[in-house]
Amino acid sequence: MTSIIEKTREEVVTYILRNRIRQRVADVAGLHLNTVSEIVSGRRKTCNIDTLIKIEAAVNQIKETKESQWYYGGPK
């Protein structure tokens, strides 16, 4: 059984990998790129809850701005 924290981490990591936005997440979250990259790649097995909250908040902010702005996303 996975916890809510593990599920949230998986969702955030999947979104970051799918959209290739490590640098943007790091900038918005106020974290170093290496921190985000290590969490996403799995090299950092344990993650401080504060760090995960910052990353999740950054991803949510990026999702909101992506949905509110018109852009060409390329062919589907």
PyMOL commands that set and color helices and strands:
alter all, ss='L'
color gray80, all
select helices_A, chain A and resi 4-19+22-29+33-41+49-68
alter helices_A, ss='H'
color red, helices_A
deselect
rebuild
show_as cartoon
